[in-house]
Amino acid sequence: MHCPVCGGKATGKVGVDQYYCWDCCVEYRMNKEGVSIYEVAEDGSLVAFDPQNEMLL
């Protein structure tokens, strides 16, 4: 499984259809509608991914 953000292979399954990328620290879900990408906040909550956030890349 490759990360949809950075293309890295350092991904792991964290739930049903949910994955985490250790390279760029995002969580993503894959389903019939496509891929939903989330940033993991400091408190552990998920925030919708903002591709303009330069801190991630």
N, CA, C and O atoms as a CHARMM CRD file, in Angstrom:
* protein
*
  228
    1    1 MET  N      0.85500  -1.17700   0.00000 PROA 1      0.00000
    2    1 MET  CA     0.00000   0.00000   0.00000 PROA 1      0.00000
    3    1 MET  C      0.89900   1.23700   0.00000 PROA 1      0.00000
    4    1 MET  O      1.78200   1.36900   0.84700 PROA 1      0.00000
    5    2 HSD  N      0.67400   2.11900  -0.93100 PROA 2      0.00000
    6    2 HSD  CA     1.42700   3.37100  -1.02600 PROA 2      0.00000
    7    2 HSD  C      0.58100   4.52200  -0.49500 PROA 2      0.00000
    8    2 HSD  O     -0.63800   4.53700  -0.67200 PROA 2      0.00000
    9    3 CYS  N      1.22000   5.47400   0.14700 PROA 3      0.00000
   10    3 CYS  CA     0.54400   6.66000   0.66800 PROA 3      0.00000
   11    3 CYS  C      0.07200   7.52600  -0.49600 PROA 3      0.00000
   12    3 CYS  O      0.83900   7.77000  -1.42800 PROA 3      0.00000
   13    4 PRO  N     -1.18800   8.00000  -0.45900 PROA 4      0.00000
   14    4 PRO  CA    -1.68700   8.85700  -1.53700 PROA 4      0.00000
   15    4 PRO  C     -1.09900  10.26900  -1.50800 PROA 4      0.00000
   16    4 PRO  O     -1.25700  11.01200  -2.47700 PROA 4      0.00000
   17    5 VAL  N     -0.43100  10.65400  -0.42700 PROA 5      0.00000
   18    5 VAL  CA     0.13900  11.99500  -0.31300 PROA 5      0.00000
   19    5 VAL  C      1.59200  12.01700  -0.77800 PROA 5      0.00000
   20    5 VAL  O      1.95800  12.79900  -1.65600 PROA 5      0.00000
   21    6 CYS  N      2.42100  11.15200  -0.18200 PROA 6      0.00000
   22    6 CYS  CA     3.85800  11.19500  -0.47700 PROA 6      0.00000
   23    6 CYS  C      4.33500  10.02500  -1.33100 PROA 6      0.00000
   24    6 CYS  O      5.46100  10.03700  -1.82800 PROA 6      0.00000
   25    7 GLY  N      3.48700   9.01800  -1.50200 PROA 7      0.00000
   26    7 GLY  CA     3.87000   7.85200  -2.29400 PROA 7      0.00000
   27    7 GLY  C      4.74100   6.86500  -1.54700 PROA 7      0.00000
   28    7 GLY  O      5.19700   5.88000  -2.12700 PROA 7      0.00000
   29    8 GLY  N      4.98300   7.11400  -0.26200 PROA 8      0.00000
   30    8 GLY  CA     5.83600   6.23600   0.53800 PROA 8      0.00000
   31    8 GLY  C      5.19400   4.88800   0.82200 PROA 8      0.00000
   32    8 GLY  O      3.97900   4.72000   0.71000 PROA 8      0.00000
   33    9 LYS  N      6.03400   3.93500   1.19000 PROA 9      0.00000
   34    9 LYS  CA     5.56800   2.58500   1.50200 PROA 9      0.00000
   35    9 LYS  C      5.45200   2.32500   3.00000 PROA 9      0.00000
   36    9 LYS  O      4.99900   1.25300   3.40300 PROA 9      0.00000
   37   10 ALA  N      5.85000   3.27800   3.82600 PROA 10     0.00000
   38   10 ALA  CA     5.83100   3.09300   5.27700 PROA 10     0.00000
   39   10 ALA  C      4.43100   3.35100   5.81500 PROA 10     0.00000
   40   10 ALA  O      4.20700   4.30100   6.56500 PROA 10     0.00000
   41   11 THR  N      3.49200   2.49700   5.42500 PROA 11     0.00000
   42   11 THR  CA     2.10500   2.65300   5.84600 PROA 11     0.00000
   43   11 THR  C      1.68900   1.45000   6.67600 PROA 11     0.00000
   44   11 THR  O      2.25300   0.36300   6.55000 PROA 11     0.00000
   45   12 GLY  N      0.70400   1.66100   7.51600 PROA 12     0.00000
   46   12 GLY  CA     0.18200   0.57900   8.33500 PROA 12     0.00000
   47   12 GLY  C     -1.30600   0.73500   8.51800 PROA 12     0.00000
   48   12 GLY  O     -1.84300   1.84100   8.45500 PROA 12     0.00000
   49   13 LYS  N     -1.97100  -0.38600   8.74600 PROA 13     0.00000
   50   13 LYS  CA    -3.42100  -0.38400   8.92900 PROA 13     0.00000
   51   13 LYS  C     -3.73500  -0.04700  10.38300 PROA 13     0.00000
   52   13 LYS  O     -3.16500  -0.64000  11.29800 PROA 13     0.00000
   53   14 VAL  N     -4.64600   0.90800  10.59500 PROA 14     0.00000
   54   14 VAL  CA    -5.02900   1.31000  11.94400 PROA 14     0.00000
   55   14 VAL  C     -6.49500   1.03100  12.23600 PROA 14     0.00000
   56   14 VAL  O     -6.93700   1.21100  13.37100 PROA 14     0.00000
   57   15 GLY  N     -7.24500   0.60200  11.25800 PROA 15     0.00000
   58   15 GLY  CA    -8.65400   0.29100  11.42500 PROA 15     0.00000
   59   15 GLY  C     -9.20700  -0.26600  10.13300 PROA 15     0.00000
   60   15 GLY  O     -8.46700  -0.49300   9.17500 PROA 15     0.00000
   61   16 VAL  N    -10.50500  -0.48500  10.10800 PROA 16     0.00000
   62   16 VAL  CA   -11.15300  -0.99000   8.90300 PROA 16     0.00000
   63   16 VAL  C    -11.05000   0.07100   7.81300 PROA 16     0.00000
   64   16 VAL  O    -11.60100   1.16300   7.95400 PROA 16     0.00000
   65   17 ASP  N    -10.35700  -0.24300   6.74000 PROA 17     0.00000
   66   17 ASP  CA   -10.12900   0.67300   5.61600 PROA 17     0.00000
   67   17 ASP  C     -9.42200   1.96500   6.02600 PROA 17     0.00000
   68   17 ASP  O     -9.52200   2.96400   5.31400 PROA 17     0.00000
   69   18 GLN  N     -8.71300   1.97000   7.15100 PROA 18     0.00000
   70   18 GLN  CA    -7.97900   3.14500   7.62300 PROA 18     0.00000
   71   18 GLN  C     -6.49400   2.81100   7.69600 PROA 18     0.00000
   72   18 GLN  O     -6.10900   1.73900   8.16200 PROA 18     0.00000
   73   19 TYR  N     -5.66100   3.74600   7.22800 PROA 19     0.00000
   74   19 TYR  CA    -4.22000   3.53200   7.16800 PROA 19     0.00000
   75   19 TYR  C     -3.48900   4.76800   7.66600 PROA 19     0.00000
   76   19 TYR  O     -4.04100   5.86900   7.66300 PROA 19     0.00000
   77   20 TYR  N     -2.24500   4.58100   8.09500 PROA 20     0.00000
   78   20 TYR  CA    -1.40400   5.67200   8.58000 PROA 20     0.00000
   79   20 TYR  C     -0.08100   5.63300   7.83700 PROA 20     0.00000
   80   20 TYR  O      0.49400   4.56100   7.64500 PROA 20     0.00000
   81   21 CYS  N      0.40800   6.79300   7.41800 PROA 21     0.00000
   82   21 CYS  CA     1.70500   6.88500   6.75400 PROA 21     0.00000
   83   21 CYS  C      2.73000   7.43000   7.74000 PROA 21     0.00000
   84   21 CYS  O      2.57200   8.53500   8.26000 PROA 21     0.00000
   85   22 TRP  N      3.77800   6.65600   7.99500 PROA 22     0.00000
   86   22 TRP  CA     4.83500   7.06400   8.91800 PROA 22     0.00000
   87   22 TRP  C      5.77300   8.08400   8.29000 PROA 22     0.00000
   88   22 TRP  O      6.48100   8.79100   9.00800 PROA 22     0.00000
   89   23 ASP  N      5.79200   8.17500   6.97400 PROA 23     0.00000
   90   23 ASP  CA     6.68100   9.12700   6.30200 PROA 23     0.00000
   91   23 ASP  C      6.16400  10.55900   6.38700 PROA 23     0.00000
   92   23 ASP  O      6.93300  11.47400   6.68200 PROA 23     0.00000
   93   24 CYS  N      4.86900  10.76600   6.13200 PROA 24     0.00000
   94   24 CYS  CA     4.33500  12.13500   6.15100 PROA 24     0.00000
   95   24 CYS  C      3.30200  12.35500   7.26000 PROA 24     0.00000
   96   24 CYS  O      2.70200  13.42700   7.34400 PROA 24     0.00000
   97   25 CYS  N      3.09400  11.34400   8.11200 PROA 25     0.00000
   98   25 CYS  CA     2.25700  11.46400   9.32100 PROA 25     0.00000
   99   25 CYS  C      0.81700  11.86800   9.03100 PROA 25     0.00000
  100   25 CYS  O      0.26800  12.74400   9.70000 PROA 25     0.00000
  101   26 VAL  N      0.20700  11.23300   8.03800 PROA 26     0.00000
  102   26 VAL  CA    -1.20700  11.45100   7.76500 PROA 26     0.00000
  103   26 VAL  C     -1.94500  10.12500   7.88600 PROA 26     0.00000
  104   26 VAL  O     -1.35800   9.05400   7.73000 PROA 26     0.00000
  105   27 GLU  N     -3.22700  10.21400   8.16400 PROA 27     0.00000
  106   27 GLU  CA    -4.08800   9.04500   8.18700 PROA 27     0.00000
  107   27 GLU  C     -5.03000   9.16600   7.00900 PROA 27     0.00000
  108   27 GLU  O     -5.47300  10.26600   6.67600 PROA 27     0.00000
  109   28 TYR  N     -5.33900   8.05100   6.37600 PROA 28     0.00000
  110   28 TYR  CA    -6.25200   8.10000   5.24200 PROA 28     0.00000
  111   28 TYR  C     -7.17600   6.90200   5.24400 PROA 28     0.00000
  112   28 TYR  O     -6.84800   5.83400   5.76100 PROA 28     0.00000
  113   29 ARG  N     -8.35000   7.10800   4.64900 PROA 29     0.00000
  114   29 ARG  CA    -9.37300   6.07200   4.54300 PROA 29     0.00000
  115   29 ARG  C     -9.66200   5.82400   3.07700 PROA 29     0.00000
  116   29 ARG  O     -9.78000   6.75700   2.28300 PROA 29     0.00000
  117   30 MET  N     -9.77300   4.57400   2.74000 PROA 30     0.00000
  118   30 MET  CA   -10.09200   4.20600   1.36300 PROA 30     0.00000
  119   30 MET  C    -11.45600   3.52900   1.36300 PROA 30     0.00000
  120   30 MET  O    -11.70400   2.59600   2.12700 PROA 30     0.00000
  121   31 ASN  N    -12.34200   4.02100   0.48600 PROA 31     0.00000
  122   31 ASN  CA   -13.65600   3.40500   0.34500 PROA 31     0.00000
  123   31 ASN  C    -14.11600   3.52800  -1.10200 PROA 31     0.00000
  124   31 ASN  O    -13.34500   3.93500  -1.97000 PROA 31     0.00000
  125   32 LYS  N    -15.35500   3.18100  -1.35700 PROA 32     0.00000
  126   32 LYS  CA   -15.89000   3.20400  -2.72600 PROA 32     0.00000
  127   32 LYS  C    -15.85900   4.59500  -3.34400 PROA 32     0.00000
  128   32 LYS  O    -15.69500   4.73100  -4.55700 PROA 32     0.00000
  129   33 GLU  N    -16.01600   5.63300  -2.51700 PROA 33     0.00000
  130   33 GLU  CA   -16.05100   7.01000  -3.01600 PROA 33     0.00000
  131   33 GLU  C    -14.65900   7.55300  -3.32100 PROA 33     0.00000
  132   33 GLU  O    -14.53700   8.55900  -4.02000 PROA 33     0.00000
  133   34 GLY  N    -13.61800   6.92000  -2.81800 PROA 34     0.00000
  134   34 GLY  CA   -12.25500   7.39300  -3.04500 PROA 34     0.00000
  135   34 GLY  C    -11.44600   7.38900  -1.76500 PROA 34     0.00000
  136   34 GLY  O    -11.63800   6.53500  -0.90000 PROA 34     0.00000
  137   35 VAL  N    -10.54700   8.34100  -1.65000 PROA 35     0.00000
  138   35 VAL  CA    -9.64600   8.42000  -0.49900 PROA 35     0.00000
  139   35 VAL  C     -9.92100   9.70700   0.27200 PROA 35     0.00000
  140   35 VAL  O    -10.01000  10.78300  -0.31900 PROA 35     0.00000
  141   36 SER  N    -10.05600   9.59400   1.59500 PROA 36     0.00000
  142   36 SER  CA   -10.17400  10.75300   2.47900 PROA 36     0.00000
  143   36 SER  C     -8.88400  10.83700   3.27900 PROA 36     0.00000
  144   36 SER  O     -8.43600   9.83600   3.83900 PROA 36     0.00000
  145   37 ILE  N     -8.28300  12.01900   3.33900 PROA 37     0.00000
  146   37 ILE  CA    -6.98600  12.18600   3.99100 PROA 37     0.00000
  147   37 ILE  C     -7.13400  13.12500   5.18400 PROA 37     0.00000
  148   37 ILE  O     -7.80900  14.15100   5.10100 PROA 37     0.00000
  149   38 TYR  N     -6.49000  12.75800   6.30200 PROA 38     0.00000
  150   38 TYR  CA    -6.58600  13.52700   7.53600 PROA 38     0.00000
  151   38 TYR  C     -5.20900  13.75100   8.13600 PROA 38     0.00000
  152   38 TYR  O     -4.33200  12.89300   8.04100 PROA 38     0.00000
  153   39 GLU  N     -5.02500  14.91100   8.75600 PROA 39     0.00000
  154   39 GLU  CA    -3.84500  15.18400   9.56900 PROA 39     0.00000
  155   39 GLU  C     -4.18100  14.73100  10.98500 PROA 39     0.00000
  156   39 GLU  O     -5.33700  14.81400  11.39900 PROA 39     0.00000
  157   40 VAL  N     -3.20400  14.26000  11.72000 PROA 40     0.00000
  158   40 VAL  CA    -3.40000  13.88300  13.11000 PROA 40     0.00000
  159   40 VAL  C     -2.96800  15.06300  13.97300 PROA 40     0.00000
  160   40 VAL  O     -1.80400  15.46300  13.96700 PROA 40     0.00000
  161   41 ALA  N     -3.93400  15.61700  14.72100 PROA 41     0.00000
  162   41 ALA  CA    -3.65900  16.78000  15.57200 PROA 41     0.00000
  163   41 ALA  C     -2.86800  16.35500  16.80900 PROA 41     0.00000
  164   41 ALA  O     -2.74100  15.16400  17.09000 PROA 41     0.00000
  165   42 GLU  N     -2.34000  17.32600  17.54100 PROA 42     0.00000
  166   42 GLU  CA    -1.54900  17.05000  18.74000 PROA 42     0.00000
  167   42 GLU  C     -2.32200  16.24500  19.77100 PROA 42     0.00000
  168   42 GLU  O     -1.73900  15.43600  20.49300 PROA 42     0.00000
  169   43 ASP  N     -3.64200  16.46300  19.84600 PROA 43     0.00000
  170   43 ASP  CA    -4.45600  15.74000  20.82300 PROA 43     0.00000
  171   43 ASP  C     -4.92400  14.38200  20.29900 PROA 43     0.00000
  172   43 ASP  O     -5.66800  13.68000  20.98500 PROA 43     0.00000
  173   44 GLY  N     -4.49800  14.00600  19.09700 PROA 44     0.00000
  174   44 GLY  CA    -4.84500  12.70600  18.52400 PROA 44     0.00000
  175   44 GLY  C     -6.08900  12.71300  17.65800 PROA 44     0.00000
  176   44 GLY  O     -6.42500  11.69900  17.04700 PROA 44     0.00000
  177   45 SER  N     -6.78000  13.84800  17.59800 PROA 45     0.00000
  178   45 SER  CA    -7.97500  13.92300  16.76300 PROA 45     0.00000
  179   45 SER  C     -7.57400  14.05800  15.29100 PROA 45     0.00000
  180   45 SER  O     -6.44800  14.44200  14.97200 PROA 45     0.00000
  181   46 LEU  N     -8.50900  13.73600  14.41300 PROA 46     0.00000
  182   46 LEU  CA    -8.25700  13.82500  12.97800 PROA 46     0.00000
  183   46 LEU  C     -8.82800  15.11900  12.42500 PROA 46     0.00000
  184   46 LEU  O     -9.96100  15.49300  12.72500 PROA 46     0.00000
  185   47 VAL  N     -8.02200  15.79900  11.61200 PROA 47     0.00000
  186   47 VAL  CA    -8.40800  17.06400  10.99000 PROA 47     0.00000
  187   47 VAL  C     -8.28600  16.87700   9.48700 PROA 47     0.00000
  188   47 VAL  O     -7.31700  16.28700   9.01000 PROA 47     0.00000
  189   48 ALA  N     -9.26700  17.37800   8.73200 PROA 48     0.00000
  190   48 ALA  CA    -9.22200  17.24600   7.27000 PROA 48     0.00000
  191   48 ALA  C     -7.89000  17.76200   6.74100 PROA 48     0.00000
  192   48 ALA  O     -7.42600  18.82800   7.14400 PROA 48     0.00000
  193   49 PHE  N     -7.28400  17.00800   5.84400 PROA 49     0.00000
  194   49 PHE  CA    -5.97400  17.33300   5.28100 PROA 49     0.00000
  195   49 PHE  C     -6.03900  18.61900   4.48200 PROA 49     0.00000
  196   49 PHE  O     -6.94100  18.81400   3.66700 PROA 49     0.00000
  197   50 ASP  N     -5.06800  19.50100   4.72200 PROA 50     0.00000
  198   50 ASP  CA    -4.93600  20.75800   3.98400 PROA 50     0.00000
  199   50 ASP  C     -3.64600  20.68700   3.17600 PROA 50     0.00000
  200   50 ASP  O     -2.56400  20.81400   3.74800 PROA 50     0.00000
  201   51 PRO  N     -3.73000  20.48700   1.85400 PROA 51     0.00000
  202   51 PRO  CA    -2.51600  20.36000   1.04600 PROA 51     0.00000
  203   51 PRO  C     -1.66700  21.62800   1.02200 PROA 51     0.00000
  204   51 PRO  O     -0.51400  21.58000   0.59100 PROA 51     0.00000
  205   52 GLN  N     -2.20400  22.75600   1.47100 PROA 52     0.00000
  206   52 GLN  CA    -1.44800  24.00700   1.51700 PROA 52     0.00000
  207   52 GLN  C     -0.57900  24.10100   2.77100 PROA 52     0.00000
  208   52 GLN  O      0.24200  25.01000   2.89300 PROA 52     0.00000
  209   53 ASN  N     -0.76100  23.15500   3.70700 PROA 53     0.00000
  210   53 ASN  CA     0.00500  23.16800   4.94600 PROA 53     0.00000
  211   53 ASN  C      1.42300  22.68200   4.66600 PROA 53     0.00000
  212   53 ASN  O      1.65000  21.48200   4.51200 PROA 53     0.00000
  213   54 GLU  N      2.37200  23.60400   4.60200 PROA 54     0.00000
  214   54 GLU  CA     3.75200  23.27400   4.25700 PROA 54     0.00000
  215   54 GLU  C      4.47300  22.53400   5.38000 PROA 54     0.00000
  216   54 GLU  O      5.55600  21.99200   5.15800 PROA 54     0.00000
  217   55 MET  N      3.90000  22.50100   6.57000 PROA 55     0.00000
  218   55 MET  CA     4.53500  21.80500   7.68400 PROA 55     0.00000
  219   55 MET  C      4.57700  20.30000   7.44300 PROA 55     0.00000
  220   55 MET  O      5.44800  19.61400   7.97800 PROA 55     0.00000
  221   56 LEU  N      3.64900  19.78100   6.64500 PROA 56     0.00000
  222   56 LEU  CA     3.58200  18.33700   6.41300 PROA 56     0.00000
  223   56 LEU  C      4.62400  17.85000   5.43300 PROA 56     0.00000
  224   56 LEU  O      5.15700  16.75100   5.58400 PROA 56     0.00000
  225   57 LEU  N      4.91700  18.65700   4.43100 PROA 57     0.00000
  226   57 LEU  CA     5.77500  18.17000   3.35300 PROA 57     0.00000
  227   57 LEU  C      7.19700  18.64400   3.46500 PROA 57     0.00000
  228   57 LEU  O      8.02800  18.30700   2.62100 PROA 57     0.00000
